[in-house]
Amino acid sequence: MARRKTGDKSTKIRQATVDEVVEKGSSAASINAIAKRAGLAVGTLYRYHDDKEALLGSVYLTIKAEIHDAMMASAAEPGTSRDKIRAMWFAILDHASAHPRDFLFVEVIMNGLLLTKAERTRVNEMAAAAGAVIDNAIAEGVLRPRSTDAIRTLLIAPAMHIGRRSALDDKEPDMVGAEEIFDLCWQAIATPL
């Protein structure tokens, strides 16, 4: 098993992995190319990660956790359920704007990456924590009584689309358009007054 290391090398490996995958795709990315980008020996990468899949999984999970943490921090602020869900939605866009290559990395590999059982468990825990905010809004009668997965999908898909477009175009998201899209999504899921 690879030894865990900390410090600047981890940051270099993460950035090199993100850059390699965003530019070449996950299939074409190689440990050799990532090591070269990071300015490290190939053996050094293997001290941090057992293989390419472990490396991609680790970087994916780290970035996904950062997005999740930003969403949950925004939901922890005082306010109504609508305020919390809106803040979580815009936290996705904020992350895409602040870290466009990280955002694109997640987009590139999320469907093709085989996560370990522990990594899948962590992703499911993050989804459950975000889902709890939706469940609370349903319990309060703020949202229509629908499945949490359906509501989450209706909210996340447009936010991911806006974030992806912003990252690909290397410009800030159109916040006026984002507000309009959020309002349309909200109208679809909110309990009618």
C-alpha positions in Angstrom: 0.0 0.0 0.0 1.2 3.5 -0.8 2.4 5.7 2.1 0.5 8.9 2.6 2.6 12.0 2.4 1.8 15.6 3.0 3.1 18.9 1.9 3.9 20.6 -1.4 4.4 17.4 -3.3 0.7 16.5 -2.7 -0.4 19.9 -4.1 1.9 19.5 -7.1 0.6 16.0 -7.8 -3.0 17.1 -7.5 -2.6 20.1 -9.8 -0.6 18.0 -12.3 -3.4 15.3 -12.3 -6.1 17.9 -12.8 -4.2 19.6 -15.6 -3.4 16.3 -17.4 -6.9 14.9 -17.2 -8.6 18.2 -18.2 -6.3 18.5 -21.2 -6.0 14.9 -22.3 -8.9 13.0 -20.7 -8.7 10.3 -18.0 -7.9 7.5 -20.4 -4.9 9.2 -22.0 -3.6 10.6 -18.7 -0.7 8.5 -17.4 1.3 8.3 -14.2 4.5 9.2 -16.2 2.9 12.3 -17.7 1.5 13.4 -14.4 4.9 13.0 -12.7 6.5 15.0 -15.4 4.0 17.8 -15.0 4.5 17.8 -11.3 8.3 17.8 -11.7 8.6 14.6 -9.7 10.0 11.2 -10.3 7.5 8.5 -11.2 8.5 6.6 -8.0 7.5 9.6 -5.9 3.9 9.4 -7.2 3.8 5.7 -6.3 4.8 6.7 -2.7 1.5 8.7 -2.6 -0.8 6.5 -4.7 -0.8 2.8 -5.6 -1.8 3.3 -9.2 -3.5 5.6 -11.6 -7.0 4.7 -10.6 -6.1 5.4 -6.9 -4.6 8.7 -7.9 -7.7 9.8 -9.9 -10.0 8.5 -7.2 -8.2 10.5 -4.6 -8.1 13.7 -6.5 -11.8 13.3 -7.5 -12.9 12.6 -3.9 -10.8 15.6 -2.6 -12.4 18.0 -5.1 -15.9 16.6 -4.6 -15.5 17.0 -0.9 -14.4 20.6 -1.3 -17.5 21.4 -3.4 -19.6 19.6 -0.8 -18.0 21.4 2.1 -18.7 24.7 0.4 -22.3 23.8 -0.2 -22.8 22.6 3.4 -21.1 25.7 4.9 -23.4 27.9 2.9 -26.4 25.8 4.0 -25.3 26.3 7.7 -25.9 30.0 7.5 -29.1 31.3 9.1 -32.1 31.6 6.8 -35.1 29.8 5.4 -34.9 26.5 3.7 -35.1 28.4 0.4 -32.2 30.5 1.4 -30.2 27.4 2.3 -30.9 25.6 -0.9 -30.2 28.7 -3.0 -26.9 29.2 -1.1 -25.9 25.6 -1.8 -26.9 26.0 -5.5 -24.7 29.1 -5.9 -21.9 27.5 -3.9 -21.5 25.1 -6.9 -21.2 28.1 -9.2 -18.8 29.9 -6.9 -16.6 26.8 -6.9 -16.7 26.5 -10.7 -15.7 30.2 -11.0 -12.9 30.0 -8.4 -11.5 26.6 -9.5 -12.5 26.0 -13.1 -10.0 23.3 -13.8 -10.9 21.4 -10.7 -14.6 21.6 -11.7 -13.8 20.4 -15.2 -11.7 17.5 -13.8 -14.7 16.3 -11.8 -16.8 16.6 -15.0 -14.3 14.7 -17.1 -13.9 11.7 -14.9 -17.0 11.4 -12.8 -18.7 8.9 -15.1 -15.7 6.8 -16.0 -14.0 6.5 -12.6 -14.3 3.3 -10.6 -14.4 4.3 -7.0 -13.4 2.0 -4.2 -16.1 0.9 -1.7 -14.8 3.5 0.8 -14.8 6.3 -1.8 -18.4 5.4 -2.9 -19.4 5.4 0.8 -17.9 8.9 1.2 -19.7 10.2 -2.0 -23.0 8.7 -0.7 -22.5 10.3 2.7 -22.0 13.7 1.0 -25.2 13.2 -1.1 -27.1 12.2 2.0 -26.0 15.4 3.9 -27.1 17.6 1.0 -30.3 15.6 0.7 -31.0 16.2 4.4 -31.4 19.9 3.6 -34.0 19.0 0.9 -35.7 16.5 3.2 -36.0 19.3 5.9 -37.6 21.6 3.3 -40.1 18.9 2.3 -40.9 18.3 6.0 -41.4 22.0 6.5 -43.8 22.1 3.6 -41.6 24.5 1.7 -40.9 21.9 -1.1 -43.4 19.7 -2.8 -43.5 16.2 -1.4 -41.3 14.5 -4.1 -38.3 12.2 -3.9 -35.2 13.8 -2.7 -33.3 12.4 -5.6 -35.7 14.0 -8.1 -35.4 17.4 -6.5 -31.6 17.1 -6.1 -31.4 16.2 -9.8 -33.6 19.1 -10.9 -31.4 21.5 -8.9 -28.0 20.2 -9.6 -28.2 19.6 -13.3 -28.6 23.3 -14.3 -26.0 24.4 -11.7 -23.5 21.9 -13.1 -24.3 23.1 -16.7 -23.7 26.7 -15.8 -20.5 25.8 -13.9 -19.3 23.7 -16.8 -20.0 26.5 -19.3 -18.3 29.1 -17.1 -15.2 26.8 -16.6 -15.0 26.0 -20.3 -15.3 29.6 -21.4 -12.9 30.7 -18.6 -15.2 33.5 -17.4 -17.5 34.2 -14.5 -20.9 32.7 -14.6 -23.8 34.9 -15.8 -25.3 35.6 -12.4 -28.4 37.3 -13.8 -29.1 34.2 -15.9 -28.2 31.9 -13.0 -30.7 33.7 -10.8 -33.4 33.3 -13.4 -32.6 29.6 -13.8 -32.6 29.1 -10.0 -36.0 30.8 -9.8 -37.4 28.6 -12.5 -36.1 25.5 -10.7 -37.5 26.8 -7.4 -40.9 27.3 -9.0 -40.9 23.7 -10.1 -40.1 22.3 -6.7 -41.7 24.7 -4.2 -45.0 24.2 -2.6 -47.4 26.6 -4.3 -48.5 29.4 -2.0 
